Amino acid sequence: MAQVLEFKLPDLGEGLTEAEIVRWLVQVGDVVAVDQLVVEVETAKAMVEVPCPYGGVVTARFGEEGTELPVGAPLLTVAVGASAAGGATDGEGLGERDAEGSDAGSGNVLVGYGTGAPPARRRRVRPASETAPARAGASREAPAAQTAPSAPKSPVRPAEGHANGAAHHDGSRGEGPVPVISPLVRRLARENGLDLRELTGSGPDGLILRADVEYALRAAAAQGRTARPTEPHARVSAVPAAATEPHAPTPALGGTRVPLKGVRGAVADKLSRSRREIPDATCWVDADATELMRARTAMNATGGPKISLLALLARICTAALARFPELNSTVDMDAREVVQLDHVHLGFAAQTERGLVVPVVRDAHARDAEGLTAEFARLTEAARAGTLTPAELTGGTFTLNNYGVFGVDGSTPIINHPEAAMLGVGRIVPKPWVHEGELAVRQVVQLSLTFDHRVCDGGTAGGFLRYVADCVEQPAVLLRTL
């Protein structure tokens, strides 16, 4: 008899807690091999193709394309064993299953997934009739190849006085674990004084999602009954005001709504956090880049790989950070310490069809102009293809932002949290300039430095920016650090 094994969304690394289903690579009824790619998901960092650690027949998929799932939520079920070809015959495809003797485990799949056999007994998913007694008339039968429900369950629990509400308030669930995976959901509830035990999640197995918490908070705000965060035991009634007081519906705002999720959502969260936590300041200077452009032309005239302008600017940055290490640091507010970092992992802003990403060049201080050019090209191509790994998008210590490619002269960049500074470079254009006492047309660029005022004062920031400008105007200055 075939075993039906459940494959859950694995930990994709780098602290990621959720992913969006972009494209299913298998259909219900397909035969899959161990470690075969079954779904393509998009995280806040990159696109990832997820392999399944089991071999057999796909009996169910959970979530349509475009659905966002938390780590640990079921992705699909696979019938494994001699009768797998016939599909699952159990009316409750996700009922209790004996996994003894299974050898379907795979090799190293993703973070958090090893090769061991599945546990001897798998947790039984309660049918809808158990989680929602009020729907006693609903059918208890579910086909084995059922996918995720088309309509989410209501995230709010019944009002007090209802049979379900009474069963809850007498402590039937109050002592058990709260079905929450995402630490972001827990924090959101905690900061708003919301008791998660008051909610029924709309996710798989009653998992409480961020949308459930936000819905409950909106409902509580509409009633004017929001709990104060200072009251740890305060409970928020998540019953919408419309259920207790009839009123005219509020007209929805017109326009197009664009979800803040995936890369766009991650960028929004990070930039908002930067603005909240970092007391930043910006200084800027115009520089004559004529000699730098001539030096690059001379380098590329000698044959060999072409040197990019971004690589030369990166080389200047690493030299400046060696002189002003305060700007290659991060702030540990828990310890109230500024941590100056030993290595320069240089991030650079790259605009792609999926939005703005910041790939990171590891150990940029140890690379020459040719090495930097090659690494910039590799990471840029991967960014455009959407194949950057989470490791290639995290861990930066300083960011170089060449917004001049958009045809603008200046900007006040937002620091890439938790870094301490970012150098912005505008377009290089011919402008009138006093050169050697005479007015001339020179190639001029505006440089801006946004820095965390906690790590240094204006004197250090000004010294860094002035050194960068000196190297741009006279590239020979770099010879001192070679």
N, C-alpha and C positions, 0 to 999 in steps of 0.2 A: 504494500500500500504506500502511496506517495506521501511524503511529508510536505507540508506547506510552510515554507520559511519566509519570514518577514525581513526585508532589507530596508533599513532606515537611513535617512539622510546623514552621512557621516560628518564628523568634525573636519572641516576643510582647512583648519589651521589659522594662525594669526588672530585668534580671538573672534573669528566670524561666528555669528549665532544664527544666521538665516541665509537662504538663497532662493532665487526665483527660477522656476522651471522655464527654460527657454525653448527646448525642443526635446520631445521624446524620441529615442532612437529605436525603441521596440514597441510592439503592439501586444495587447492581451492575446494569448495563444501562441506567441512566438517561442521558439526554443532558444535558450541562451546558454552560452558556455561560461565557465568560471572566468572571472575578470573581464567579461565582455562589457564594452561601453553601452550603457542603457539609457542615459539621459544627459542632456547638456543643461547646466545651470549657470546662472549669473550671480556672483556674490558682489559685495561692495568693492571688491578688489579686482576681480577678473572673471573671465568665462572659464568654466571647468567642466570637463567631460567625466562623468562619474561611472566607474566600473562596478559591476555587481559581483559579490564574492561567492555567489552560488550558481550552480548549473542546473537547468531544468526548464520547465514551462512557466511562462509568465501567466499568473492567474488573476492579477489585479494591479491597477496603477492608481496612485493616490495623488490627485491634483492635475488639473488641466494646464496647458501651456499658458504662462503668465501668472500662475499661482505662486505665492511666496510661502515657503515652508520653513519652520525652525529646525535647527539641528536636532536630530533624534526623532523627527516625525517620520512615519512610514512613507517610503517611496513606492515600493511595489512588493508583491508576494510571488514566490516561485515554488512550484510543485517539484520536489526533488525525489527521485527514486524510480523503481522499475515501472510503476504505473503512471509516471509523470506525463507520458505522452498523451494519456487520456484526459489530462486536465484534472482539476480539483473536483471532487464529488461531494465534499462536505458542504451541507447547506449553510453552515457558518464558516466561511472560508478563513476567518481569523480566530477560530475557537482554539481551545487548548490543543496543543500538538506535542507529540513526543519526538524529541530530536536525538534520541540515543542512536549511536552508531553512524551518524552522518559523517561523511568524509568530503562534504561539498565545500568546506572552507577554502578560501583562496590564500594567495600570498599576501605581501604587503600591498594593501589597496590604497588607503588614504590615512591621514592622521587619525588615530583612535581605532583603526581596524587592523586586527592581527590575523593569524591563521588558525586560531583554535576553533574547535567544533562549536556549534551553537549550544547554548545552555540546555540542560536536560529537559526543563519545562519552560515553555514560553508563556508570558503573561497573556491571559485571556482578555480580549477586548469586549467590554460589556455591550450588549445590543442596545439599540435606542430605547427599547421598552424598559430597561433597567435605569438608564440615565434620565429618562423623562417619563415618569409614571403617568403624568397628565395625559399622555398620548396613548392611553391603554388600547384604544381602538386601532392603532397603527399596526401594520403587519410586522411580525417578528422575523420573517424570513428575509434573507439577503442573499442574492446570487454570489457565487464564489468569485466571479470576475467583475464585481462591482467596483466602480471607481469612486472618487471622492464625491460627497453629496453636492448636488447642484446648488443648494441654498444653505448657507451657514446657519448653525443653531444660534438662537438668541443668546448673547453673552450675559444677559442679566438673569438673576435668579428670581423666582416668583415672589410676589409681595408677601409680607407677613400675614398670617391668617389663612393663606392657601395651604392645601395639604402638603405640598412640597416645601413651602416655606417653613411650616411648622416642623417638618422632619429635619430640616437643616438646622434650625435654631435650637433644637433640643440636643445638639452636639453630635449628630450622626456623622457629619463631615468635619466638624470643628477640630477633631484631634488628629485627623489624617494628614498626609502630605498634600501640599498645594501643587496641582499639576502645572508647573511653570518651568520652562527651560531657560528662557532668555533672561540674563541678568539685567538687560535694559528694561524689560517689563517689570521686574521686581523693583527696580529703582524708581521707575515712573510711578508705580503704585505707592511706594514708600514716601516719596517726596510730596505726594498729594493726599497722604493720610487715608488711602484706600485699602480696605481689608480684602485681600484676594480671595478669601474664603467665601465672600459674598457673591462671587461670580461663577458662572458656568462657561467654560471656554468653548469657542466655536471651532477650535482646531481638532485634529485627530485625537481620539480618546479623551475628549474634553479638555485638551491642552489650551491654556489661557494665552491668547496672543495679545500683541500690543493694541490691535484694533479693539479688542474686548475692553481693555482698560480705558482707552480713549473714549469709547462709547459710554461707559459707565460714568466717567468724569463729566462728559457733556450732559448726560441725563441729570446728574446730581446738581450741576451748575444751573440747569434750567429750573430746578426746584428750589434753588437757593439753599441747598443742604450740604454743601461741600465740607468734608471733615477737615479740621486743622491738623497740619503735620505734627504739631506738638502734642496731640492726643493719640498715643500709640494704639489705643483700643477703640478709637472712634470708627464707626462703620458708615459707609456711604450707601444710601439707598440708590440703586441704579434703575429704579422704575421711572420711565420717562414721564415728564409733566403731563403729556397728552393723555396718559392713562388715568390721571386723577382729576385734571381740570381741563375741560374742553376749551380750546381757544382757536383763533384763526391761524391757519398754518403760515409760517414765515416763508415768503417767496424766496426761491433759490436764486443765488446770484448767477447772472448770465456769463457767458464766456467759455473758454476751453480749459478744462482742468488737466494738468499734467502731474501724474503721481511723482512724489519725491521718493524714489526707491532706486535700488541698484547703485550704480556709480554716482548718479545725480544726488541721490539721498545721502550717500556717504560723504560727498563733497560738502553738501549743505550742513551736515552735522559737524564736520571737522572745522569748517570756516566759522560757524556759529560759536563753537567752543573756543576757538582762537580769540575771537572778539570778546568773549565773556571773561576769559582767564588771563590773557596776556595784555599788559599795559604797554602797547607798542608806540613807537615814534618813528618818524621818517625824515631822512635828510637826503639831499640830492645835489648833484654837480654836473655841469656840462664839461665834456672832455673832447679834445681834438684827436680823433681816431685815425687820422691820415696815415701816420707812421705804422700803426698796427695793421692797417689794410695793405700797406706796401710790404710789410714783413710777411704777411700771409701769401701775397702774390709771389714773393721771392721763394718761399718755402715750396710752393706748389709748382714752381718752374724747374725745380731740380729733379723731377721725376719721383716715382714712388706714389704711395697712397696720398690722396689729397687731404689737406688739413682743413677742418671746418673752423669757422669763426667761433662757434660755440665751444669748441675744444680749447681754443686760445683763451677765451674768457674764463673757462673752467680752470685752466692752468694758472691764470692770474688770481682767481679766487682762492685756490689752495695755498698759493704763496702768501696771500694776504692773511689767511686764517692761521698760518704758521707764526705770523708776527702778532696777530691779535686773537689768541685762542679763546678769549671770552665769548666771541661770537659763534664758536663751534661748541655749544654747550646746551644744556637743558636745565630746567628748574624743578627740583624735588620739593614741593611745598609741604609735604608731610614731614620731611626732615628739615625743612627750611634751609636747603643747601642748593648752591649752583654747582652742577656737575660738568666740569670741562672734560670733553671727550678726547680720546687719544687718536682716533681715526676720523678721517673726513669721508663720510658717505654722502656724496653730492646728489641731491635730487634736482630734476629739471622739469619744468612744466611742459606738457605735451598735449595739444588739443587733438582729440579724436572724434569719430562719429558717435562714440558712446559717452562723450563728455571729456572734461579735463582730468587727466591723470598725471601723477608725478612719479615716473620711474626713478630708480636710485642706482647711481654708479658706485659700486663698492670700492673702498680704498682709492678714491680719486687722487689723493695726495701722492700715491705711489705710481701713478701712470704718467707717461709722457704725452705729448700732443697727438702722436699717432694712435696710441692706445686709447686715449679719450675719444678721439674721432670714431674709432671702430666700435667702441662700446655705446656711444650715443646713437650711432646708426642702428646697431642691433636692437637696442631697447626701443627706439622710435618705431621700427618696423613691427616689433612685437606688440607695441601699444596700439598701432593702427589695426593689427590683425586680431586684437583682443585676446592674445595668448600670454600676456604677462602673468607671472606667478605671484601669489601674495608676497613672497619673499622679495621679489623685485620691485614691489610697490611700498615697502615699509622699511623702517630703520634709517631713514635719512637724518643727517645732522645739520645740513645747511642746504638751501635751495637757490638755484640760479633760474631766474625767470626772464626769458628773452621775449618780451611782449612786442618788441620792435617788428617782429614778423607780421603783426596785424596792422602795421602802418601807423602806429602811435608813437609819440615822443616820450611820454612820461606816464607814471602810474604810482599809486601807493599800495603796494601788494599787501595781502593779508598773510601773516606768518603761517607756515605749515606746522601746526601744533604737533608734537611738543618741541619743535626746534626753537632757536632763539633769534634767527635772522634770515632775511632773504634779500638777495641782490637782484634788482630789476634793471633791464637793459632796453632802452628804446631804439628806434630806428636810427640808422647812420645815414645822414643826408648832407649834401653840400650846403654850407651856410657861410655868411661873412664872418671872418675870424681875424683877430690881430695876431699875426705870426711874425716873430722876429722884428717887432716894431712897425710892421706894415700891415695894412688891411689886405686880406687874401681870402679866397674861397677854399675852405677846408672841409673835411669829412667830420661832422660833429655828431656826438651821441650824448644823450642824457642818461646818467646813471643814478639810481635811487637805492637807498638801503633802508629797509624797515627792520627795526630791531626791538627786542624785548628789553625795556628799560630796567628790568630787575637784574639783568646780567652785567650791564655796564652803563656808564654815563655817556653823554654826548661827545666827550673828548675821545673816548675809545672808538665810538662809531664813526666820528669824523676822521680819525686817523686811518681806520680801515678803508673808508671810502676814498680818501685822498690818495692812499697807496694804490688802490685799484686804478684810479684815474691817471696817476703817474705812469703806471705800467701800460695803460692804453695809449698814452701820449708818447711814451718813450719805452718801447718793448725791451730795450737793452737793460732796463732796471731789473728785469727778471734774471739776468745773468748772475746777480749776486746770490740768488737762492738755488742755482743749479749745481 
